[in-house]
Amino acid sequence: MSFRNTVIPSTQFQGDVLRVATYNIHKGVRGMSFGKRLEIHNLGLGIEALNADLVFLQEVRLFNVSDAQRFDHTWFGWPQGGQAEFLAPDGYGSAYRTNATTRDGEHGNALLSRWPMSDVIGHHDVSDHAFEQRGLLHVQVRWNQLTIHTIVVHLGLMHTSRVRQVKRIAACIAANVPPTDLLIVAGDFNDWRERLDPSMRELGLVRAMPPNGHSRMATFPSRMPIFSMDRIYVRGLRCVASQVPHGSAWSRMSDHLPLLAEFEVA
């Protein structure tokens, strides 16, 4: 697979610019029934190509018995260990916690970091009803002698659930994040009607939007993106660039496209 010319120029040698991505990886597989295919190896190439300092991931598996059996004898095979650790490029740390359990396995949120990271500070259950298990993953990252609090989110499918979950995000921040620390809240917000920005602004969080740019970076569905489901909200940082990579390689790997943004300290 080729990812050439799909992302904005690398900033890995510019220490004052933080490169952040968020990506719902659809559990590393695509398709249904006999057409189901394993994409986790391609996702690994894609995440490496993003060259982000921080990667917020949703729908990440630690294990799944049926998929492991199905793909164990394919060309590359089902990865040994959890998907978060497998997807982390060389030199990156990973943190993972389960949100949802199913008959054959589970899935949750993960953070990959090029910079030193703490152990998981908190994993907060924000499930709004029995049919959707949702959670927040909270990890600290040390960047250029600054502490950044990162919260990986995956909100519910109903607007009323998302409103209540934003209130739980607010409670998590109030209880665990000092008001002067840098903060990034990113993930799949499922907010297809674009109604959560005001509530996030009340928390002091601004949606990533470059100067003279547009905040609506469509990421879903990946083959013909219409909705800006995937978001990056920040406090104490200023967005200087953002992009959604496109192309056949990206559209086949997940039902979402990744969102990539670059930040400087505000």
Backbone as CSV, one residue per row, in Angstrom:
resi,resn,N_x,N_y,N_z,CA_x,CA_y,CA_z,C_x,C_y,C_z
1,MET,0.837,-1.192,0.000,0.000,0.000,0.000,0.875,1.245,0.000
2,SER,0.435,2.301,-0.649,1.218,3.532,-0.725,0.501,4.657,-0.001
3,PHE,1.238,5.378,0.839,0.695,6.528,1.554,1.432,7.800,1.140
4,ARG,2.140,7.752,0.030,2.936,8.885,-0.419,2.045,10.102,-0.681
5,ASN,2.503,11.243,-0.196,1.827,12.526,-0.435,0.420,12.583,0.151
6,THR,0.172,11.806,1.195,-1.159,11.820,1.786,-1.242,12.653,3.042
7,VAL,-0.116,13.115,3.579,-0.152,13.898,4.811,0.677,15.166,4.630
8,ILE,0.434,16.133,5.505,1.201,17.371,5.447,2.632,17.092,5.892
9,PRO,3.587,17.964,5.547,5.000,17.672,5.809,5.282,17.364,7.278
10,SER,6.234,16.507,7.500,6.603,16.077,8.844,7.101,17.245,9.684
11,THR,6.769,17.191,10.965,7.289,18.186,11.895,8.082,17.536,13.026
12,GLN,8.520,16.311,12.831,9.127,15.598,13.950,10.407,16.260,14.455
13,PHE,11.053,17.111,13.637,12.263,17.787,14.082,11.991,19.210,14.557
14,GLN,10.721,19.613,14.549,10.349,20.930,15.053,9.745,20.751,16.441
15,GLY,10.579,20.899,17.456,10.152,20.574,18.798,9.052,21.452,19.342
16,ASP,8.819,22.616,18.720,7.788,23.510,19.231,6.427,23.257,18.588
17,VAL,6.329,22.277,17.713,5.068,21.938,17.051,4.676,20.525,17.450
18,LEU,3.461,20.369,17.947,2.944,19.068,18.370,1.975,18.560,17.308
19,ARG,2.232,17.371,16.820,1.442,16.767,15.743,0.529,15.703,16.357
20,VAL,-0.779,15.853,16.176,-1.772,15.013,16.853,-2.711,14.396,15.818
21,ALA,-3.008,13.107,15.986,-3.961,12.432,15.109,-5.000,11.717,15.957
22,THR,-6.214,11.594,15.423,-7.230,10.750,16.025,-7.807,9.864,14.930
23,TYR,-8.099,8.586,15.291,-8.440,7.601,14.270,-9.283,6.491,14.905
24,ASN,-10.464,6.267,14.367,-11.279,5.115,14.731,-10.926,3.988,13.766
25,ILE,-10.288,2.933,14.265,-9.717,1.901,13.390,-10.658,0.723,13.143
26,HIS,-11.892,0.784,13.647,-12.897,-0.245,13.335,-12.414,-1.644,13.675
27,LYS,-11.681,-1.761,14.774,-11.242,-3.043,15.323,-10.256,-3.790,14.425
28,GLY,-9.696,-3.080,13.448,-8.675,-3.684,12.606,-9.175,-4.584,11.508
29,VAL,-10.496,-4.602,11.277,-11.071,-5.443,10.224,-12.103,-4.635,9.444
30,ARG,-12.395,-5.089,8.234,-13.441,-4.486,7.406,-14.270,-5.589,6.776
31,GLY,-15.496,-5.221,6.374,-16.348,-6.160,5.668,-17.156,-7.035,6.611
32,MET,-18.016,-7.844,6.008,-18.918,-8.702,6.758,-18.844,-10.129,6.224
33,SER,-19.148,-11.087,7.079,-19.296,-12.489,6.703,-18.083,-12.964,5.904
34,PHE,-18.322,-13.566,4.713,-17.219,-14.137,3.939,-16.329,-13.064,3.319
35,GLY,-16.827,-11.828,3.253,-16.027,-10.743,2.700,-15.191,-10.020,3.729
36,LYS,-15.207,-10.479,4.951,-14.453,-9.819,6.010,-12.956,-9.952,5.767
37,ARG,-12.224,-8.856,5.961,-10.787,-8.886,5.704,-10.031,-8.211,6.851
38,LEU,-8.810,-8.630,7.031,-7.948,-8.102,8.084,-7.202,-6.879,7.568
39,GLU,-7.317,-5.759,8.286,-6.668,-4.512,7.870,-5.640,-4.007,8.883
40,ILE,-5.445,-4.730,9.973,-4.614,-4.214,11.052,-3.166,-3.960,10.607
41,HIS,-2.650,-4.776,9.678,-1.280,-4.582,9.204,-1.182,-3.323,8.350
42,ASN,-2.179,-3.090,7.504,-2.209,-1.855,6.728,-2.384,-0.638,7.634
43,LEU,-3.191,-0.774,8.678,-3.366,0.316,9.630,-2.038,0.676,10.300
44,GLY,-1.222,-0.329,10.572,0.088,-0.055,11.141,0.929,0.814,10.220
45,LEU,0.885,0.523,8.913,1.610,1.350,7.947,1.034,2.758,7.897
46,GLY,-0.306,2.846,7.944,-0.955,4.147,7.891,-0.631,5.011,9.088
47,ILE,-0.665,4.431,10.270,-0.369,5.195,11.482,1.079,5.650,11.484
48,GLU,1.980,4.807,11.009,3.380,5.232,10.905,3.521,6.383,9.919
49,ALA,2.754,6.341,8.807,2.826,7.404,7.806,2.303,8.731,8.335
50,LEU,1.359,8.700,9.284,0.856,9.944,9.857,1.955,10.719,10.577
51,ASN,2.925,9.990,11.118,4.076,10.615,11.775,3.640,11.593,12.864
52,ALA,2.625,11.210,13.615,2.093,12.063,14.675,2.845,11.825,15.978
53,ASP,2.940,12.874,16.786,3.512,12.728,18.125,2.573,11.973,19.046
54,LEU,1.277,12.237,18.902,0.243,11.585,19.698,-0.821,11.049,18.759
55,VAL,-1.248,9.801,18.980,-2.300,9.196,18.172,-3.392,8.695,19.118
56,PHE,-4.577,9.283,18.996,-5.743,8.896,19.780,-6.521,7.859,18.964
57,LEU,-6.691,6.650,19.503,-7.331,5.563,18.760,-8.602,5.100,19.448
58,GLN,-9.603,4.767,18.632,-10.846,4.203,19.134,-11.123,2.873,18.427
59,GLU,-11.975,2.058,19.065,-12.326,0.711,18.577,-11.064,-0.121,18.361
60,VAL,-10.263,-0.180,19.401,-9.014,-0.949,19.412,-9.261,-2.233,20.209
61,ARG,-8.772,-3.341,19.700,-8.961,-4.620,20.396,-7.717,-5.005,21.197
62,LEU,-7.968,-5.596,22.354,-6.929,-6.339,23.055,-6.941,-7.782,22.568
63,PHE,-8.149,-8.353,22.446,-8.278,-9.703,21.901,-9.678,-9.890,21.337
64,ASN,-9.804,-10.833,20.410,-11.093,-11.278,19.898,-10.909,-12.702,19.402
65,VAL,-11.574,-13.636,20.046,-11.342,-15.050,19.782,-11.723,-15.428,18.358
66,SER,-12.889,-15.004,17.892,-13.353,-15.429,16.568,-12.485,-14.845,15.449
67,ASP,-12.138,-13.552,15.543,-11.299,-12.964,14.501,-9.888,-13.549,14.537
68,ALA,-9.373,-13.808,15.727,-8.041,-14.407,15.820,-8.014,-15.768,15.138
69,GLN,-9.073,-16.558,15.334,-9.141,-17.866,14.687,-9.321,-17.729,13.181
70,ARG,-10.150,-16.791,12.767,-10.432,-16.620,11.340,-9.191,-16.208,10.560
71,PHE,-8.402,-15.288,11.136,-7.279,-14.719,10.393,-5.921,-15.278,10.810
72,ASP,-5.915,-16.264,11.673,-4.647,-16.782,12.186,-3.767,-17.359,11.076
73,HIS,-4.396,-17.940,10.066,-3.628,-18.611,9.024,-3.615,-17.835,7.706
74,THR,-3.992,-16.549,7.750,-3.859,-15.708,6.571,-2.385,-15.323,6.388
75,TRP,-2.091,-14.597,5.315,-0.697,-14.337,4.940,0.095,-13.690,6.062
76,PHE,-0.467,-12.621,6.659,0.243,-11.948,7.748,-0.234,-12.420,9.120
77,GLY,-1.482,-12.841,9.182,-1.989,-13.399,10.420,-2.464,-12.376,11.429
78,TRP,-3.222,-12.848,12.397,-3.707,-12.010,13.489,-2.534,-11.663,14.401
79,PRO,-2.379,-10.401,14.784,-1.215,-10.019,15.600,-1.206,-10.715,16.960
80,GLN,-0.018,-11.008,17.419,0.149,-11.480,18.779,0.055,-10.281,19.718
81,GLY,-0.697,-10.406,20.796,-0.852,-9.300,21.733,-1.924,-8.328,21.288
82,GLY,-2.037,-7.212,22.010,-3.082,-6.241,21.747,-2.780,-5.359,20.546
83,GLN,-3.845,-4.816,19.951,-3.678,-3.979,18.769,-2.966,-2.668,19.081
84,ALA,-3.169,-2.095,20.252,-2.512,-0.828,20.586,-1.000,-0.979,20.549
85,GLU,-0.504,-1.997,21.202,0.943,-2.233,21.209,1.442,-2.571,19.809
86,PHE,0.656,-3.346,19.057,1.050,-3.730,17.700,1.141,-2.516,16.782
87,LEU,0.214,-1.570,16.925,0.161,-0.410,16.042,1.174,0.672,16.399
88,ALA,1.730,0.636,17.581,2.677,1.675,18.004,3.958,1.579,17.187
89,PRO,4.324,2.638,16.444,5.592,2.600,15.706,6.777,2.454,16.658
90,ASP,7.911,2.088,16.106,9.113,1.943,16.925,9.392,3.240,17.688
91,GLY,9.661,3.106,18.965,9.974,4.258,19.792,8.777,4.890,20.464
92,TYR,7.568,4.417,20.159,6.346,4.965,20.764,5.924,4.115,21.961
93,GLY,5.326,4.781,22.945,4.648,4.076,24.016,3.176,3.932,23.693
94,SER,2.502,3.030,24.396,1.067,2.833,24.184,0.353,2.647,25.510
95,ALA,-0.878,3.135,25.550,-1.752,2.936,26.708,-3.105,2.500,26.174
96,TYR,-3.745,1.578,26.870,-5.015,1.024,26.392,-5.903,0.665,27.577
97,ARG,-7.212,0.861,27.400,-8.204,0.345,28.333,-9.458,-0.084,27.564
98,THR,-10.087,-1.148,28.045,-11.297,-1.697,27.426,-12.512,-0.841,27.754
99,ASN,-13.330,-0.573,26.747,-14.623,0.072,26.947,-15.771,-0.927,26.921
100,ALA,-15.737,-1.838,25.941,-16.884,-2.716,25.696,-16.436,-4.166,25.619
101,THR,-17.234,-5.046,26.186,-16.994,-6.479,26.093,-18.097,-7.118,25.266
102,THR,-17.723,-8.120,24.464,-18.666,-8.841,23.612,-18.492,-10.334,23.848
103,ARG,-19.254,-11.129,23.122,-19.188,-12.575,23.303,-17.793,-13.120,22.999
104,ASP,-17.133,-12.556,21.994,-15.851,-13.096,21.546,-14.635,-12.281,21.981
105,GLY,-14.868,-11.102,22.567,-13.709,-10.300,22.934,-14.088,-8.967,23.530
106,GLU,-13.384,-7.930,23.143,-13.598,-6.600,23.702,-12.959,-5.571,22.790
107,HIS,-13.209,-4.282,23.082,-12.512,-3.203,22.398,-12.580,-1.945,23.250
108,GLY,-11.685,-0.998,22.953,-11.648,0.207,23.765,-10.838,1.301,23.109
109,ASN,-10.316,2.210,23.940,-9.549,3.367,23.486,-8.070,3.163,23.767
110,ALA,-7.238,3.837,22.951,-5.792,3.742,23.150,-5.146,5.081,22.825
111,LEU,-3.975,5.295,23.410,-3.131,6.435,23.075,-1.751,5.914,22.725
112,LEU,-1.202,6.374,21.588,0.176,6.107,21.206,0.943,7.420,21.312
113,SER,2.145,7.378,21.873,2.888,8.615,22.102,4.361,8.460,21.783
114,ARG,4.889,9.406,21.012,6.317,9.495,20.753,7.046,10.084,21.958
115,TRP,6.317,10.828,22.790,6.891,11.506,23.948,6.641,10.681,25.205
116,PRO,7.428,10.911,26.269,7.220,10.151,27.508,5.800,10.292,28.024
117,MET,5.239,9.189,28.459,3.859,9.187,28.934,3.767,8.488,30.275
118,SER,2.758,8.872,31.043,2.525,8.277,32.350,1.784,6.955,32.190
119,ASP,1.648,6.245,33.285,0.672,5.174,33.311,-0.719,5.792,33.150
120,VAL,-1.703,4.963,32.884,-3.072,5.460,32.750,-3.502,6.096,34.064
121,ILE,-3.871,7.374,34.002,-4.327,8.082,35.200,-5.736,7.662,35.555
122,GLY,-6.573,7.518,34.540,-7.951,7.134,34.797,-8.608,6.537,33.575
123,HIS,-9.515,5.618,33.833,-10.385,5.087,32.784,-11.803,5.205,33.328
124,HIS,-12.576,6.112,32.738,-13.874,6.472,33.287,-15.007,5.923,32.415
125,ASP,-15.867,5.144,33.022,-17.027,4.596,32.327,-18.055,5.709,32.142
126,VAL,-18.374,6.013,30.872,-19.383,7.033,30.589,-20.553,6.425,29.809
127,SER,-20.751,5.127,29.972,-21.870,4.461,29.293,-23.181,5.089,29.732
128,ASP,-24.037,5.350,28.760,-25.300,6.020,29.051,-26.475,5.049,29.130
129,HIS,-26.314,3.879,28.541,-27.353,2.849,28.623,-26.707,1.502,28.349
130,ALA,-27.477,0.434,28.532,-26.908,-0.912,28.503,-26.445,-1.354,27.123
131,PHE,-26.899,-0.685,26.063,-26.603,-1.145,24.706,-25.345,-0.527,24.116
132,GLU,-24.740,0.459,24.791,-23.513,1.086,24.320,-22.564,1.263,25.491
133,GLN,-21.448,0.559,25.455,-20.432,0.693,26.495,-19.375,1.688,26.010
134,ARG,-19.215,2.773,26.756,-18.305,3.846,26.349,-17.390,4.220,27.516
135,GLY,-16.209,4.746,27.184,-15.282,5.127,28.237,-14.357,6.256,27.819
136,LEU,-13.696,6.857,28.813,-12.683,7.890,28.610,-11.341,7.347,29.094
137,LEU,-10.303,7.509,28.294,-8.954,7.109,28.675,-8.133,8.367,28.936
138,HIS,-7.588,8.501,30.138,-6.865,9.703,30.556,-5.410,9.350,30.825
139,VAL,-4.500,9.995,30.083,-3.061,9.757,30.211,-2.342,11.100,30.164
140,GLN,-1.277,11.249,30.938,-0.418,12.437,30.873,0.754,12.180,29.939
141,VAL,1.126,13.221,29.182,2.287,13.161,28.301,3.210,14.327,28.654
142,ARG,4.501,14.074,28.625,5.487,15.129,28.890,6.077,15.566,27.552
143,TRP,5.802,16.801,27.173,6.243,17.346,25.879,6.989,18.649,26.111
144,ASN,8.271,18.683,25.732,9.072,19.901,25.872,8.977,20.495,27.274
145,GLN,9.103,19.656,28.278,9.050,20.063,29.681,7.674,20.559,30.111
146,LEU,6.658,20.331,29.290,5.286,20.701,29.620,4.455,19.439,29.821
147,THR,3.504,19.518,30.734,2.576,18.408,30.947,1.335,18.616,30.097
148,ILE,0.998,17.611,29.317,-0.237,17.627,28.536,-1.128,16.498,29.039
149,HIS,-2.351,16.844,29.413,-3.343,15.829,29.742,-4.075,15.446,28.460
150,THR,-4.139,14.156,28.177,-4.826,13.666,26.989,-6.003,12.790,27.418
151,ILE,-7.145,13.009,26.797,-8.326,12.202,27.077,-8.865,11.673,25.750
152,VAL,-8.849,10.348,25.602,-9.355,9.699,24.392,-10.822,9.363,24.619
153,VAL,-11.685,9.783,23.675,-13.120,9.610,23.858,-13.719,8.863,22.668
154,HIS,-14.835,8.201,22.940,-15.686,7.616,21.904,-17.117,7.701,22.437
155,LEU,-17.857,8.693,21.930,-19.177,8.984,22.484,-20.279,8.171,21.801
156,GLY,-21.491,8.271,22.376,-22.605,7.432,21.965,-23.253,7.838,20.656
157,LEU,-24.172,6.996,20.213,-24.835,7.188,18.932,-26.042,8.117,19.013
158,MET,-26.547,8.377,20.216,-27.711,9.247,20.382,-27.277,10.593,20.964
159,HIS,-27.876,11.683,20.480,-27.475,13.013,20.927,-27.674,13.188,22.433
160,THR,-28.780,12.699,22.959,-29.021,12.854,24.398,-27.937,12.149,25.214
161,SER,-27.470,11.006,24.719,-26.369,10.322,25.394,-25.093,11.156,25.334
162,ARG,-24.813,11.721,24.179,-23.594,12.516,24.019,-23.601,13.748,24.923
163,VAL,-24.767,14.370,25.088,-24.863,15.528,25.976,-24.495,15.126,27.400
164,ARG,-25.033,14.018,27.852,-24.710,13.554,29.206,-23.243,13.131,29.309
165,GLN,-22.704,12.560,28.244,-21.304,12.145,28.276,-20.354,13.339,28.302
166,VAL,-20.719,14.435,27.635,-19.908,15.647,27.721,-19.895,16.167,29.156
167,LYS,-21.001,16.060,29.855,-21.034,16.461,31.260,-20.089,15.594,32.092
168,ARG,-19.972,14.330,31.736,-19.043,13.456,32.453,-17.596,13.775,32.094
169,ILE,-17.368,14.189,30.862,-16.042,14.688,30.502,-15.702,15.899,31.358
170,ALA,-16.666,16.790,31.522,-16.458,17.982,32.346,-16.098,17.595,33.774
171,ALA,-16.806,16.612,34.326,-16.520,16.172,35.689,-15.134,15.553,35.789
172,CYS,-14.752,14.790,34.779,-13.423,14.169,34.752,-12.336,15.243,34.734
173,ILE,-12.517,16.263,33.906,-11.525,17.342,33.813,-11.444,18.110,35.131
174,ALA,-12.600,18.451,35.696,-12.617,19.225,36.935,-11.924,18.482,38.070
175,ALA,-12.063,17.158,38.083,-11.520,16.372,39.183,-10.055,16.007,38.995
176,ASN,-9.575,15.973,37.738,-8.267,15.364,37.489,-7.268,16.230,36.735
177,VAL,-7.704,17.357,36.158,-6.812,18.154,35.321,-6.670,19.556,35.921
178,PRO,-5.471,19.938,36.368,-5.279,21.301,36.873,-5.654,22.332,35.815
179,PRO,-6.264,23.439,36.224,-6.796,24.399,35.243,-5.740,25.069,34.383
180,THR,-4.468,25.046,34.794,-3.418,25.689,33.999,-2.688,24.714,33.077
181,ASP,-2.977,23.423,33.169,-2.281,22.439,32.341,-2.858,22.392,30.932
182,LEU,-2.014,22.058,29.965,-2.462,21.842,28.598,-3.353,20.602,28.546
183,LEU,-4.346,20.651,27.674,-5.333,19.569,27.622,-5.743,19.311,26.176
184,ILE,-5.802,18.025,25.808,-6.320,17.601,24.509,-7.384,16.541,24.752
185,VAL,-8.564,16.755,24.207,-9.651,15.771,24.241,-9.968,15.434,22.793
186,ALA,-9.764,14.188,22.397,-9.906,13.836,20.986,-10.486,12.437,20.850
187,GLY,-11.140,12.216,19.705,-11.691,10.902,19.416,-12.876,10.980,18.484
188,ASP,-13.687,9.938,18.548,-14.896,9.824,17.723,-16.068,10.338,18.553
189,PHE,-16.582,11.510,18.196,-17.663,12.130,18.956,-19.048,11.755,18.426
190,ASN,-19.114,11.095,17.275,-20.399,10.681,16.688,-21.389,11.837,16.571
191,ASP,-20.866,13.035,16.473,-21.712,14.237,16.480,-21.997,14.673,15.046
192,TRP,-22.769,13.883,14.336,-22.970,14.130,12.908,-23.780,15.393,12.640
193,ARG,-24.514,15.898,13.621,-25.296,17.124,13.434,-24.576,18.373,13.957
194,GLU,-23.323,18.222,14.348,-22.486,19.367,14.732,-23.108,20.190,15.866
195,ARG,-23.435,19.544,16.968,-24.135,20.224,18.047,-23.332,20.308,19.345
196,LEU,-22.133,19.749,19.395,-21.414,19.667,20.670,-20.392,20.784,20.887
197,ASP,-20.051,21.550,19.859,-19.030,22.585,20.024,-19.338,23.569,21.159
198,PRO,-20.575,24.086,21.270,-20.849,25.015,22.372,-20.610,24.399,23.751
199,SER,-21.003,23.143,23.921,-20.803,22.478,25.212,-19.322,22.292,25.509
200,MET,-18.526,21.994,24.489,-17.098,21.837,24.697,-16.435,23.181,24.991
201,ARG,-16.918,24.239,24.359,-16.364,25.570,24.646,-16.624,25.970,26.089
202,GLU,-17.751,25.548,26.659,-18.035,25.834,28.067,-17.002,25.188,28.988
203,LEU,-16.334,24.148,28.497,-15.285,23.488,29.278,-13.922,24.125,29.033
204,GLY,-13.896,25.191,28.230,-12.637,25.840,27.898,-11.882,25.162,26.783
205,LEU,-12.565,24.289,26.010,-11.939,23.523,24.946,-12.373,24.057,23.585
206,VAL,-11.401,24.263,22.711,-11.649,24.809,21.382,-11.377,23.732,20.350
207,ARG,-12.271,23.610,19.404,-12.097,22.622,18.345,-10.959,23.030,17.418
208,ALA,-10.099,22.073,17.079,-8.932,22.358,16.246,-9.358,22.874,14.887
209,MET,-8.903,24.078,14.560,-9.185,24.696,13.281,-8.036,25.623,12.952
210,PRO,-7.376,25.427,11.822,-6.222,26.268,11.503,-6.660,27.679,11.140
211,PRO,-5.737,28.640,11.195,-6.082,30.007,10.794,-6.637,30.041,9.371
212,ASN,-7.732,30.764,9.205,-8.376,30.898,7.895,-8.836,29.554,7.339
213,GLY,-8.960,28.559,8.223,-9.401,27.239,7.787,-10.853,26.998,8.132
214,HIS,-11.261,25.755,7.970,-12.634,25.359,8.248,-12.617,24.222,9.252
215,SER,-13.462,24.323,10.271,-13.467,23.319,11.327,-14.074,21.997,10.871
216,ARG,-14.873,22.019,9.826,-15.554,20.801,9.396,-14.635,19.961,8.515
217,MET,-13.851,19.119,9.148,-12.975,18.202,8.436,-13.692,16.854,8.400
218,ALA,-14.327,16.533,7.280,-15.164,15.340,7.181,-14.306,14.078,7.202
219,THR,-14.688,13.125,8.056,-13.928,11.883,8.219,-14.777,10.630,8.058
220,PHE,-16.108,10.784,7.910,-16.981,9.604,7.880,-18.116,9.825,6.880
221,PRO,-18.479,8.765,6.131,-17.786,7.477,5.974,-16.544,7.627,5.108
222,SER,-15.611,6.740,5.270,-14.289,6.944,4.681,-14.301,6.959,3.155
223,ARG,-15.213,6.225,2.530,-15.220,6.176,1.066,-15.801,7.443,0.452
224,MET,-16.686,8.111,1.168,-17.259,9.370,0.700,-17.568,10.225,1.919
225,PRO,-16.544,10.829,2.539,-16.736,11.498,3.828,-17.661,12.704,3.741
226,ILE,-18.642,12.715,4.644,-19.636,13.778,4.723,-19.659,14.395,6.114
227,PHE,-19.474,13.586,7.146,-19.648,14.016,8.520,-18.306,14.166,9.246
228,SER,-18.239,15.191,10.088,-17.041,15.438,10.898,-17.189,14.750,12.250
229,MET,-17.151,13.440,12.234,-17.339,12.661,13.466,-16.124,12.749,14.390
230,ASP,-14.959,12.827,13.801,-13.716,12.748,14.564,-13.203,14.156,14.834
231,ARG,-12.897,14.430,16.088,-12.586,15.799,16.522,-11.346,15.818,17.410
232,ILE,-10.702,16.975,17.434,-9.642,17.270,18.395,-9.993,18.599,19.047
233,TYR,-10.186,18.595,20.357,-10.444,19.806,21.133,-9.248,20.063,22.045
234,VAL,-8.878,21.325,22.198,-7.666,21.637,22.955,-7.890,22.802,23.905
235,ARG,-7.031,22.858,24.919,-6.948,23.995,25.837,-5.478,24.353,25.989
236,GLY,-5.157,25.632,25.758,-3.785,26.089,25.900,-2.920,25.846,24.676
237,LEU,-3.511,25.375,23.585,-2.783,25.126,22.347,-3.481,25.849,21.199
238,ARG,-2.722,26.170,20.172,-3.256,26.848,18.992,-3.000,25.979,17.767
239,CYS,-4.045,25.698,17.013,-3.930,24.874,15.817,-3.308,25.707,14.689
240,VAL,-2.276,25.165,14.060,-1.607,25.859,12.960,-1.794,25.145,11.624
241,ALA,-2.288,23.901,11.638,-2.545,23.163,10.402,-3.404,21.955,10.724
242,SER,-4.197,21.520,9.771,-4.963,20.284,9.937,-5.263,19.681,8.583
243,GLN,-5.497,18.377,8.572,-5.746,17.671,7.327,-6.443,16.356,7.608
244,VAL,-7.242,15.914,6.654,-7.781,14.561,6.624,-7.168,13.866,5.416
245,PRO,-6.331,12.852,5.623,-5.760,12.134,4.482,-6.847,11.411,3.680
246,HIS,-6.735,11.436,2.360,-7.688,10.764,1.488,-6.961,9.812,0.550
247,GLY,-7.728,8.990,-0.137,-7.168,8.062,-1.100,-7.633,6.651,-0.834
248,SER,-7.441,5.783,-1.811,-7.963,4.420,-1.709,-7.352,3.643,-0.557
249,ALA,-6.077,3.881,-0.268,-5.444,3.164,0.840,-6.119,3.491,2.160
250,TRP,-6.430,4.768,2.359,-7.072,5.173,3.608,-8.524,4.717,3.667
251,SER,-9.248,4.790,2.572,-10.678,4.488,2.606,-10.964,3.012,2.806
252,ARG,-10.024,2.134,2.519,-10.276,0.711,2.666,-9.995,0.202,4.088
253,MET,-9.200,0.938,4.873,-8.722,0.394,6.139,-9.734,0.478,7.264
254,SER,-10.605,1.492,7.238,-11.588,1.698,8.306,-12.775,2.442,7.724
255,ASP,-13.882,2.449,8.462,-15.029,3.244,8.011,-14.835,4.725,8.329
256,HIS,-13.798,5.076,9.092,-13.419,6.460,9.372,-12.096,6.771,8.690
257,LEU,-11.877,8.039,8.385,-10.563,8.537,8.015,-9.911,9.168,9.243
258,PRO,-8.586,9.191,9.301,-7.940,9.871,10.426,-8.012,11.380,10.267
259,LEU,-7.997,12.067,11.388,-7.873,13.529,11.424,-6.523,13.864,12.001
260,LEU,-5.784,14.750,11.337,-4.432,15.118,11.730,-4.348,16.620,11.901
261,ALA,-3.751,17.067,13.011,-3.619,18.505,13.259,-2.281,18.788,13.925
262,GLU,-1.796,20.034,13.744,-0.553,20.477,14.366,-0.814,21.683,15.251
263,PHE,-0.098,21.726,16.399,-0.367,22.742,17.421,0.914,23.381,17.922
264,GLU,0.775,24.635,18.316,1.786,25.344,19.077,1.170,25.778,20.394
265,VAL,2.002,26.064,21.375,1.484,26.572,22.649,0.861,27.939,22.405
266,ALA,-0.352,28.136,22.900,-1.076,29.392,22.662,-0.430,30.532,23.445
